Amino acid sequence: MLMNQKSRIPLKLLETGQVWRMKGSHLDIDLVGKYLVHYKLIKQEAKRTPMSLSSIKAVEKYLKDNKAVLVPG
């Protein structure tokens, strides 16, 4: 009997300086601590965006739910 397993591609660990692209926006990682992440979520038409602070797990879930792609560089 064959078991049908979902193929999962794990997200890369969050690191300082990463840029994640999503549909209509991108997320810039400013600083990664032990439990928290400082980041900017930039929408396409926004002129200024505030710096945000969330837990690492919350940011990883947001990136996964929105099918974010890590921008190389």
Sequence and secondary structure as in RCSB ss.txt:
>XXXX:A:sequence
MLMNQKSRIPLKLLETGQVWRMKGSHLDIDLVGKYLVHYKLIKQEAKRTPMSLSSIKAVEKYLKDNKAVLVPG
>XXXX:A:secstr
               TT EEEETTEEEEEEEE SSEEEEEEEETT S   EEEEEHHHHHHHHHHTT EE   
